[in-house]
Amino acid sequence: MTDAPEWPRARRAARDLVAPLPDVRVPVSQAVERVLAEPVAALCDLPGFATSSMDGWAVCGPGPWQVVGEVLAGAAPPEVAAGRAVVIATGAAVPASCDEVIRSESGEVRDGVLTADRVGPGHHIRPRGEECRAGDVLADAGSRVTPAVAGLLAAAGCDTVRVRAVPRVAVLLLGDELLDVGIPGIGQVRDSLGPQLPGWCERLGASVVRVTRVPDTVADLVAALRDAADCDVIMTTGGTAAGPVDCLHAALAEVGADLVVDSVAVRPGHPMLLAVWGTMPVVGLPGNPQSAIVALLTLGEPVLRGLQDRPDPSLRVVTVTDDLAAPPAEHRLVLGTVSGGRFTAASHLGSAMLRGLAAADGFAVVPPGGAAATAEVPWLPLPGQEGFSAPGRA
């Protein structure tokens, strides 16, 4: 597919290019923000025994009660006869014969005898299995492990979980004009993609393991591609068009990579590309910052999703507040924000501009020919902004 496919078809081609990476097993404590490769079931009841939800006394039968001891968290409960009570701590195991826990501020002990008004059997006692039973599925395959989920799985007896591998990404920054520090002079620009691409990739579940500046020559780019061959994905910035120093096509040809997508019918970001080198996907992002992020979400995100075997998302729809233009035969991705299901375009929408990107939540996907005010269009959120407040539908 070396012609310029329409935007949705390019995204499908990128997703179909890759197979999932092998799953890995990691300790639960290292699984946060990872994607589960299989369902995880509780290995024990939670709680595993009846526990007290309050500091106070566990009582047996009607009162008053003779206080005969105590039971603390982590200790085995004693046997308690009718008419007796034990001091109990929150989280401690409730003696089998005790049918209620009276909290400490609700009772009074004089001469070793507890008096209190009873509330009823089971009060302030968490019964065994109240939260889950052994075998209950606590997290589904394909779900992301949040800190809370990691805590739940650990509490339910899980030591390790099987998760999707984290794709390792190498970023190759092309452009002799790029400056890493300081104020750029005439003919120079500060590199803005090197600082931001690792963060975007991390939000997409990947890890950028190297960022390399590459001079604008075919030989240097070929060497950099070969140095990055131990990664799962290579992303390049710049050099995707046909300018006098755009050398990505030539370098890919020299290493034997095959073009899968060579430009996409979308603005901005038209001169993006996708190649496969053996089994390695190479995602070519244009050098202009806004174009590069459009390309990342068009080709890079589906590749990373495929490597992690994550399901294809359904794009929600938003209502545009103003007329949005688009070329007759190309989609246009317009940065903006959403509130109450209504999309407002950002300012500073030039492909080389960053202010619109910095202020936006995502892109309105405008179909070829444009969309009139009040029309509904798909909404493509920026990574990390998926939970916007607009009521949408697939």
C-alpha positions as CSV (number, residue, x, y, z in Angstrom):
1,M,0.0,0.0,0.0
2,T,2.3,2.8,-1.2
3,D,-0.4,5.2,-2.5
4,A,-1.9,7.7,-0.1
5,P,-4.7,5.8,1.7
6,E,-7.6,7.5,3.4
7,W,-7.0,8.1,7.1
8,P,-9.1,5.2,8.5
9,R,-7.6,2.7,6.1
10,A,-4.1,3.8,7.1
11,R,-4.9,3.2,10.7
12,R,-6.2,-0.3,10.0
13,A,-3.1,-1.1,7.9
14,A,-0.8,0.0,10.8
15,R,-2.8,-2.2,13.3
16,D,-2.7,-5.2,10.9
17,L,1.0,-4.9,10.3
18,V,2.1,-6.3,13.7
19,A,1.5,-9.4,15.9
20,P,1.4,-9.2,19.7
21,L,4.7,-9.4,21.6
22,P,5.1,-12.4,23.9
23,D,3.4,-12.0,27.3
24,V,5.6,-11.7,30.4
25,R,5.0,-12.6,34.1
26,V,5.8,-9.9,36.7
27,P,5.3,-9.4,40.4
28,V,2.1,-7.6,41.2
29,S,4.0,-4.7,42.6
30,Q,5.6,-4.2,39.2
31,A,2.3,-4.6,37.2
32,V,0.9,-1.1,37.7
33,E,0.0,0.5,34.4
34,R,0.6,-2.7,32.6
35,V,-2.1,-4.5,30.6
36,L,-3.2,-7.9,31.8
37,A,-2.7,-10.8,29.3
38,E,-5.2,-13.1,31.1
39,P,-8.0,-12.8,33.6
40,V,-6.9,-12.8,37.2
41,A,-9.0,-14.6,39.8
42,A,-8.8,-14.4,43.6
43,L,-6.7,-17.2,45.1
44,C,-8.5,-16.9,48.5
45,D,-11.5,-15.5,50.1
46,L,-11.3,-11.8,51.0
47,P,-11.3,-11.4,53.9
48,G,-10.0,-14.9,54.6
49,F,-11.7,-15.0,58.0
50,A,-14.2,-12.9,59.9
51,T,-12.6,-9.7,61.0
52,S,-13.4,-6.8,63.2
53,S,-14.1,-3.5,61.5
54,M,-13.6,-1.5,64.7
55,D,-11.5,-1.3,67.8
56,G,-13.6,-2.5,70.7
57,W,-14.8,-5.8,72.2
58,A,-15.9,-9.1,70.6
59,V,-18.8,-10.4,72.7
60,C,-20.5,-13.8,73.0
61,G,-24.1,-14.0,74.0
62,P,-26.1,-11.5,76.0
63,G,-24.3,-9.1,78.4
64,P,-22.9,-7.9,80.6
65,W,-19.7,-9.7,79.7
66,Q,-16.6,-10.6,81.6
67,V,-13.5,-9.4,79.7
68,V,-11.2,-12.3,79.5
69,G,-8.4,-11.3,77.1
70,E,-7.6,-9.6,73.9
71,V,-7.0,-10.5,70.2
72,L,-4.8,-8.3,68.0
73,A,-4.4,-8.2,64.2
74,G,-2.2,-11.1,63.1
75,A,-3.0,-13.3,66.2
76,A,-5.1,-16.4,66.3
77,P,-8.4,-15.7,68.1
78,P,-9.0,-17.4,71.5
79,E,-12.1,-19.4,72.4
80,V,-14.7,-17.3,74.1
81,A,-17.6,-18.7,76.2
82,A,-21.1,-17.2,76.5
83,G,-21.2,-14.1,78.7
84,R,-17.6,-13.2,78.0
85,A,-15.8,-10.7,75.8
86,V,-12.3,-10.0,74.5
87,V,-10.7,-6.7,73.6
88,I,-10.3,-6.7,69.8
89,A,-8.4,-4.5,67.3
90,T,-9.5,-3.4,63.9
91,G,-8.6,-6.2,61.4
92,A,-8.2,-8.9,64.0
93,A,-9.8,-12.3,63.6
94,V,-13.2,-12.5,65.4
95,P,-13.5,-15.6,67.7
96,A,-15.9,-18.1,66.1
97,S,-18.3,-18.0,69.0
98,C,-18.6,-14.1,69.1
99,D,-21.5,-12.7,67.2
100,E,-20.9,-8.9,67.5
101,V,-18.2,-6.4,68.0
102,I,-19.0,-3.4,70.2
103,R,-16.9,-0.4,69.4
104,S,-14.8,1.0,72.2
105,E,-16.7,4.3,72.5
106,S,-20.0,2.4,72.9
107,G,-19.2,0.4,76.0
108,E,-17.8,0.7,79.5
109,V,-15.6,-1.7,81.5
110,R,-15.7,-1.6,85.3
111,D,-14.0,-4.2,87.4
112,G,-13.4,-6.3,84.3
113,V,-17.0,-6.3,83.3
114,L,-18.2,-4.8,80.0
115,T,-21.6,-3.2,79.8
116,A,-23.1,-1.9,76.5
117,D,-26.2,-1.8,74.5
118,R,-26.1,-4.4,71.7
119,V,-26.9,-3.3,68.1
120,G,-27.4,-6.8,66.7
121,P,-25.6,-10.0,65.5
122,G,-22.9,-9.4,62.9
123,H,-22.5,-5.7,63.7
124,H,-18.9,-4.4,63.0
125,I,-17.9,-7.8,61.8
126,R,-16.7,-8.3,58.2
127,P,-17.7,-11.9,57.3
128,R,-15.3,-14.2,55.5
129,G,-15.6,-13.7,51.7
130,E,-17.5,-10.5,52.0
131,E,-15.5,-8.9,49.3
132,C,-14.8,-11.9,47.1
133,R,-14.5,-15.7,47.1
134,A,-11.6,-17.7,45.9
135,G,-12.1,-18.1,42.1
136,D,-13.9,-14.9,41.6
137,V,-12.4,-13.0,38.6
138,L,-11.1,-9.7,39.8
139,A,-9.6,-8.3,36.6
140,D,-10.2,-9.1,33.0
141,A,-7.7,-9.7,30.2
142,G,-6.9,-6.5,28.4
143,S,-7.5,-4.3,31.4
144,R,-4.9,-1.9,32.8
145,V,-3.6,-2.6,36.3
146,T,-4.3,0.6,38.3
147,P,-2.6,1.0,41.7
148,A,-5.9,0.0,43.3
149,V,-6.2,-3.1,41.2
150,A,-2.6,-4.1,42.1
151,G,-3.6,-3.8,45.8
152,L,-6.7,-5.8,45.3
153,L,-4.9,-8.6,43.5
154,A,-2.2,-8.7,46.2
155,A,-4.8,-8.8,49.0
156,A,-6.5,-11.8,47.2
157,G,-3.3,-13.8,47.3
158,C,-1.8,-13.1,43.8
159,D,2.0,-12.8,43.8
160,T,2.5,-12.5,40.0
161,V,0.4,-11.7,37.0
162,R,0.8,-12.2,33.3
163,V,0.9,-8.9,31.4
164,R,1.5,-7.7,27.9
165,A,5.0,-6.8,27.0
166,V,5.9,-3.1,26.9
167,P,7.0,-2.3,23.4
168,R,10.5,-0.8,23.3
169,V,10.8,2.2,21.1
170,A,13.8,3.8,19.6
171,V,13.3,7.5,18.4
172,L,15.6,8.8,15.7
173,L,15.6,12.6,15.4
174,L,16.5,13.9,12.0
175,G,17.4,17.4,11.2
176,D,20.7,19.3,11.1
177,E,18.8,22.4,12.1
178,L,17.7,21.0,15.5
179,L,19.1,22.5,18.7
180,D,18.9,20.7,22.0
181,V,19.6,23.6,24.4
182,G,19.6,27.4,24.3
183,I,18.1,30.0,22.1
184,P,18.1,29.0,18.4
185,G,19.9,31.2,15.9
186,I,18.9,32.0,12.3
187,G,18.3,28.7,10.5
188,Q,18.0,26.7,13.7
189,V,15.0,25.5,15.7
190,R,14.7,23.9,19.1
191,D,14.0,20.2,19.1
192,S,10.4,19.8,20.5
193,L,9.8,16.2,19.6
194,G,12.6,14.6,21.6
195,P,11.2,16.0,24.9
196,Q,7.6,15.0,24.1
197,L,7.6,11.7,22.2
198,P,8.7,9.6,25.2
199,G,5.8,10.9,27.3
200,W,3.3,10.2,24.5
201,C,4.7,6.7,24.0
202,E,4.5,6.0,27.7
203,R,0.9,7.0,27.7
204,L,0.4,4.5,24.9
205,G,1.9,1.7,26.9
206,A,5.3,1.8,25.3
207,S,8.8,2.7,26.6
208,V,11.2,4.9,24.6
209,V,14.6,3.2,25.4
210,R,16.7,5.5,23.3
211,V,16.5,8.9,21.6
212,T,19.2,9.5,19.0
213,R,20.1,12.6,17.0
214,V,21.0,11.7,13.5
215,P,22.6,13.9,10.8
216,D,20.8,14.4,7.6
217,T,22.7,11.8,5.5
218,V,21.6,8.4,4.2
219,A,24.8,6.8,5.7
220,D,24.2,8.2,9.2
221,L,20.5,7.2,9.1
222,V,21.3,3.7,7.9
223,A,23.8,3.3,10.8
224,A,21.2,4.6,13.3
225,L,18.6,2.2,12.0
226,R,20.9,-0.7,12.4
227,D,21.9,0.4,15.9
228,A,18.2,0.4,16.9
229,A,17.4,-3.0,15.5
230,D,17.2,-4.5,19.0
231,C,14.0,-2.5,19.7
232,D,10.4,-3.4,18.9
233,V,9.6,-0.2,17.1
234,I,11.6,2.5,15.4
235,M,10.1,6.0,15.2
236,T,11.8,8.7,13.1
237,T,11.1,12.4,13.0
238,G,11.6,14.4,9.8
239,G,12.9,13.3,6.5
240,T,9.6,11.7,5.3
241,A,9.0,14.0,2.3
242,A,11.0,14.5,-0.9
243,G,13.1,17.5,0.0
244,P,16.8,17.9,-0.7
245,V,17.8,16.4,2.6
246,D,14.9,14.1,3.2
247,C,16.7,10.8,3.3
248,L,14.4,8.4,5.1
249,H,13.1,6.7,1.9
250,A,16.6,6.0,0.6
251,A,17.8,4.7,4.0
252,L,14.9,2.3,4.3
253,A,15.6,1.0,0.8
254,E,19.2,0.5,1.7
255,V,18.4,-1.7,4.7
256,G,15.8,-3.6,2.8
257,A,12.7,-2.3,4.5
258,D,9.3,-2.4,2.6
259,L,7.0,0.6,2.6
260,V,3.5,-0.2,3.8
261,V,2.1,3.3,3.9
262,D,3.8,6.2,2.0
263,S,1.8,9.3,2.9
264,V,-1.8,9.4,4.1
265,A,-4.7,11.5,2.8
266,V,-4.9,13.7,6.0
267,R,-4.0,17.2,7.0
268,P,-1.8,17.9,8.8
269,G,0.7,15.1,8.7
270,H,0.3,14.0,5.1
271,P,3.9,12.9,4.5
272,M,4.0,10.3,7.2
273,L,5.1,6.8,6.4
274,L,5.1,3.2,7.7
275,A,7.6,0.5,6.7
276,V,8.4,-2.9,7.9
277,W,12.0,-4.1,8.2
278,G,11.9,-7.8,8.7
279,T,9.3,-7.8,11.4
280,M,10.3,-4.4,12.8
281,P,7.8,-1.6,12.2
282,V,9.3,1.7,11.3
283,V,7.0,4.7,11.8
284,G,8.1,7.9,10.0
285,L,6.8,11.0,11.6
286,P,7.0,14.4,9.8
287,G,9.3,17.0,11.4
288,N,6.6,19.6,12.1
289,P,5.4,19.0,15.7
290,Q,1.7,19.0,15.1
291,S,2.0,16.9,12.0
292,A,4.2,14.5,14.0
293,I,1.5,14.0,16.6
294,V,-1.1,13.4,14.0
295,A,1.2,10.8,12.5
296,L,1.8,9.2,15.9
297,L,-1.9,8.7,16.4
298,T,-2.5,7.6,12.8
299,L,0.2,5.1,12.5
300,G,2.2,4.8,15.7
301,E,-0.7,4.3,18.1
302,P,-2.2,1.4,16.1
303,V,1.2,-0.3,15.9
304,L,1.7,0.0,19.6
305,R,-1.8,-1.2,20.3
306,G,-1.2,-4.2,18.1
307,L,2.0,-5.1,19.8
308,Q,0.2,-5.1,23.1
309,D,-2.9,-6.9,21.7
310,R,-5.2,-4.2,22.9
311,P,-8.7,-4.0,21.4
312,D,-9.4,-1.3,18.8
313,P,-11.1,1.7,20.4
314,S,-14.4,3.0,19.2
315,L,-14.2,6.7,18.5
316,R,-16.8,8.8,20.3
317,V,-18.6,11.6,18.4
318,V,-18.7,15.3,19.3
319,T,-20.7,18.2,17.9
320,V,-18.7,20.9,16.3
321,T,-19.6,24.5,17.2
322,D,-18.3,26.1,14.0
323,D,-17.8,25.2,10.4
324,L,-14.6,23.2,10.0
325,A,-13.0,23.1,6.5
326,A,-11.2,20.1,5.0
327,P,-9.7,19.4,1.6
328,P,-12.1,17.7,-0.9
329,A,-10.3,14.4,-0.8
330,E,-8.5,14.3,2.6
331,H,-9.5,14.1,6.2
332,R,-8.4,17.0,8.5
333,L,-7.6,16.5,12.2
334,V,-8.4,19.7,14.1
335,L,-7.0,20.2,17.6
336,G,-9.4,21.5,20.3
337,T,-11.3,20.8,23.5
338,V,-14.6,19.2,24.3
339,S,-17.1,20.4,26.9
340,G,-20.6,18.8,27.3
341,G,-20.1,17.0,24.0
342,R,-19.4,20.1,22.0
343,F,-16.0,20.6,20.3
344,T,-14.3,24.0,20.1
345,A,-11.2,24.3,17.9
346,A,-8.0,25.5,19.4
347,S,-6.0,28.5,18.1
348,H,-2.5,28.2,16.6
349,L,-3.4,25.3,14.3
350,G,-0.4,25.5,12.0
351,S,1.5,22.2,11.5
352,A,4.7,23.7,13.0
353,M,2.9,25.2,16.0
354,L,2.8,23.8,19.5
355,R,0.5,26.2,21.4
356,G,-2.7,24.6,20.0
357,L,-1.4,21.1,20.9
358,A,-0.4,22.2,24.4
359,A,-3.9,23.5,25.1
360,A,-6.0,20.7,23.4
361,D,-7.5,17.5,24.6
362,G,-7.6,15.9,21.2
363,F,-8.6,16.1,17.5
364,A,-11.9,16.4,15.8
365,V,-11.7,14.1,12.8
366,V,-13.2,16.2,10.0
367,P,-14.3,14.2,6.9
368,P,-13.2,15.2,3.4
369,G,-15.0,18.3,2.3
370,G,-15.4,19.6,5.9
371,A,-18.1,19.7,8.5
372,A,-20.7,22.4,9.1
373,A,-21.5,23.8,12.6
374,T,-23.7,21.3,14.6
375,A,-22.4,18.4,12.6
376,E,-21.2,15.3,14.5
377,V,-17.7,14.1,13.8
378,P,-15.4,11.4,15.5
379,W,-13.3,12.5,18.4
380,L,-9.7,11.3,18.6
381,P,-8.4,12.1,22.1
382,L,-4.7,12.7,22.8
383,P,-3.1,9.9,24.9
384,G,-4.1,10.3,28.5
385,Q,-7.2,12.4,27.7
386,E,-9.5,9.5,26.8
387,G,-11.9,10.1,29.7
388,F,-13.3,13.4,28.5
389,S,-16.7,14.4,29.8
390,A,-18.7,14.4,26.5
391,P,-21.4,11.8,26.2
392,G,-20.4,9.9,23.0
393,R,-21.3,6.8,21.1
394,A,-19.3,4.4,19.0
